[in-house]
Amino acid sequence: MKRVSTCILSLFLLPLLVSCGGRGGGGSTAVTTPVETAPSPQQAISAASNTLNGIDIGNTDDSDLTAFGNAVGDHSIVLLTEPTHGDGGTFTLKARLVKYLHENKGFNVLFMESGMYDLARMAQRTAAGGDSASVQGPGRVFYMYSETAQGQEVLQYVDSTRATPQPLAMWGHDVQMAGVDSINTAVPDLQAFLVAKGSALPASADWPGYLRVAQQVVALNGNPLAAADVTSFHSMSSQVTGALCAMPDDNSVDLFQSPGFWCRIATGVAADYTHLFSATDPNTPTDLRDVTGAGNIEWLLNGRLKGQKAIVWLHAVHGFNGLAGTASCALAQSQECGPGWTNVGTNLVKAFGDQVYITHFTAGKGTFDAFADSPCGTPFPGAALPALDGNMLEFYLATSGKASFMPYPADAATRSALAGLSIFEVNYAAMHPNDFGSMYQGLFFLPQLTPIASNCQQYPVVNY
């Protein structure tokens, strides 16, 4: 069925008519049972959804999240997606869910959509008694999280667990860097590690060109590159990753002494090159950002984090299962999709199967920020949700006026009711047919969006 971005179908459920015949001594008489009326969309959705008593992380009564906890069940990887990077209420609720999963379901690892190298350096400093994640975050954790009050909530929660018997470890999985640590030290550290391992690659004639391109890629600088440097970069990338990834790894050593870690960083630099230049470089037709980011998570969960239960915090375009190739470009609404592209969620499901549980977040009304690079303090252009109508799931969830959680229902009648409705999905585009039950298994609803804007005066970058 062709997907459309507005709902065009009304919901009608056919009543089930059952009749049976009986025999009596004086003949037969037809007996008809009463007509069973199928539940209305409102009845079906109200019965399947669970009202929350609030979205704030400070809630002390988590009984309203029992349905969510039951839905997560024994899954060991939970993806908390977000339709955009510009709704503060979603960040606030996600922080509360991180706290709930950590304290009630045994999850002790949080993967943020931020650079792997930068968050590793942050963790190293904190472990050595340095600044907290909240203080280090600006300029390292992606700015929509680290430079906003709502995004800071999850960093502050991570900090609050440090001195407890069960601290929550925070990692980055993204190949996009652009943090102050990665810009200042990632490429020099990569070279130093190779030299320490006796590699001859840093003495190669192509090495200076590789370094220049790698440094520009790490800074997310998409300006045109010198042709000779591009040739050197392509020549050296495969040799660098090949050498590092072939070295025996040891999960017991310090992370920055691990060949496997530098294998992932070098692979990430090559992948981030494709992210920046796949549209202009015929040698890199596929954006490898997502597949490499998923590989970072897989490497950690199969290695030094083996046996840990993990939360993954990321945009829906990266988190939904099944987004792959050009067929998904309309839903993804992203320049990242294209031939050969597969997103993080799809790759994690391939790697970990039914261990993965994916949530989605939607809303009833309001305006969200179209978060994009912008000078600090500059308002972001906002976008308003369209008015709801009876063909949308959010129309029925909004009747309570409260936030709620809805697991994908088990019964056929409610699933049938859902199938006829559109849902705001990636970038709050109303999709019909919706992807509930296929690309995500749980849905949180917020009655009102809360736009956010960065505040770099309140959350300044600290250089070390």
KAKAPE-V593908 format. One record per residue. N is the residue number from 1. OMEGA is omega as a letter, one per 20 degrees, with the letter a starting at -180 (none if undefined). BURIAL is + if it has 24 or more other C-alpha atoms within 12 Angstrom, else -. Layout:
n omega burial
N OMEGA BURIAL
N OMEGA BURIAL
//
This chain:
n omega burial
1 r -
2 r -
3 r -
4 a -
5 r +
6 a +
7 a +
8 a -
9 r -
10 a -
11 r +
12 r -
13 a -
14 r -
15 r -
16 a -
17 a -
18 r -
19 r -
20 a -
21 r -
22 r -
23 r -
24 a -
25 a -
26 a -
27 a -
28 r -
29 r -
30 r -
31 a -
32 r -
33 r -
34 r -
35 r -
36 a -
37 r -
38 a -
39 r +
40 r -
41 a +
42 r +
43 a -
44 a +
45 r +
46 a +
47 a -
48 a +
49 a +
50 a +
51 r +
52 r +
53 r +
54 a +
55 a +
56 a +
57 r +
58 r -
59 r -
60 r -
61 a -
62 a +
63 r -
64 r +
65 a +
66 r +
67 r +
68 r +
69 r +
70 r -
71 r +
72 r +
73 a -
74 r -
75 a +
76 r +
77 r +
78 r +
79 r +
80 a +
81 r +
82 a +
83 r +
84 r +
85 a +
86 r +
87 a +
88 r +
89 r +
90 r +
91 a +
92 r +
93 r +
94 r +
95 r +
96 a +
97 r +
98 r +
99 a +
100 a +
101 r +
102 a +
103 a +
104 a -
105 r +
106 r +
107 a +
108 r +
109 r +
110 r +
111 r +
112 r +
113 r +
114 a +
115 a +
116 a +
117 a +
118 a +
119 r +
120 r +
121 r +
122 a +
123 r +
124 r +
125 a -
126 r +
127 r -
128 r -
129 a -
130 a -
131 a -
132 r +
133 r +
134 a +
135 a +
136 a +
137 a +
138 a +
139 r +
140 r +
141 a +
142 a +
143 a +
144 r +
145 a +
146 a +
147 r +
148 a +
149 a +
150 r +
151 a +
152 a +
153 a +
154 r +
155 r +
156 r +
157 r +
158 r +
159 a +
160 a -
161 a +
162 a -
163 a -
164 r -
165 a -
166 r -
167 r -
168 r +
169 r +
170 r +
171 r +
172 r +
173 a +
174 r +
175 r +
176 a +
177 r +
178 r +
179 a +
180 r +
181 a +
182 r +
183 a +
184 a +
185 a +
186 a +
187 r +
188 r +
189 r +
190 r +
191 a +
192 r -
193 r +
194 r +
195 a -
196 r -
197 r -
198 a -
199 r -
200 a -
201 r +
202 r +
203 a -
204 r -
205 a -
206 a +
207 r +
208 r +
209 r +
210 a +
211 a +
212 r +
213 a +
214 r +
215 r +
216 r +
217 a +
218 r +
219 a +
220 r +
221 a -
222 r -
223 a -
224 a -
225 r +
226 a -
227 a -
228 r -
229 r +
230 r +
231 r -
232 a +
233 r +
234 a +
235 a +
236 a +
237 a +
238 r +
239 a +
240 a +
241 r +
242 a -
243 a +
244 a +
245 r +
246 a -
247 r -
248 a -
249 a -
250 a -
251 a -
252 a -
253 r -
254 a -
255 a +
256 r +
257 a +
258 r +
259 r +
260 r +
261 a +
262 r +
263 r +
264 r +
265 r +
266 r +
267 r +
268 r +
269 r +
270 r +
271 a +
272 r +
273 r +
274 r +
275 a +
276 a +
277 a +
278 a +
279 a -
280 a -
281 a -
282 r -
283 a -
284 a +
285 a -
286 r +
287 a +
288 a +
289 a +
290 a +
291 r +
292 r +
293 r +
294 r +
295 r +
296 r +
297 a +
298 r +
299 a +
300 a +
301 r +
302 a -
303 a -
304 r -
305 a +
306 a -
307 a -
308 r +
309 a +
310 r +
311 r +
312 a +
313 a +
314 r +
315 a +
316 a +
317 r +
318 a +
319 a +
320 r +
321 r +
322 r +
323 a +
324 r +
325 a +
326 a -
327 a -
328 a +
329 a +
330 r +
331 a +
332 a +
333 a +
334 r +
335 a +
336 a +
337 a +
338 a +
339 r -
340 a +
341 r +
342 a +
343 a +
344 a +
345 r +
346 a +
347 r +
348 r +
349 r +
350 a -
351 a -
352 r +
353 a -
354 r -
355 a +
356 r +
357 a +
358 r +
359 r +
360 r +
361 r +
362 a +
363 a +
364 a +
365 r +
366 a +
367 r +
368 r +
369 r +
370 a +
371 r +
372 a -
373 a -
374 r -
375 a -
376 r +
377 r -
378 r -
379 r -
380 r +
381 a -
382 r -
383 a -
384 r +
385 r +
386 r -
387 r -
388 r +
389 a +
390 r +
391 a +
392 r +
393 a +
394 r +
395 a +
396 r +
397 a +
398 a +
399 a +
400 a -
401 a -
402 r +
403 a +
404 r +
405 r +
406 r +
407 r +
408 a +
409 r +
410 a -
411 a -
412 a -
413 r +
414 r +
415 r +
416 r +
417 r +
418 a +
419 a +
420 a +
421 r +
422 r +
423 r +
424 a +
425 a +
426 a +
427 r +
428 r +
429 a +
430 a +
431 r +
432 i +
433 a +
434 a +
435 r +
436 a +
437 r +
438 a -
439 r +
440 a +
441 r +
442 a +
443 r +
444 a +
445 r +
446 a +
447 a +
448 r +
449 r +
450 a +
451 r +
452 r +
453 a +
454 r +
455 a +
456 r +
457 r -
458 a -
459 a +
460 r -
461 r +
462 r -
463 a -
464 none -
//
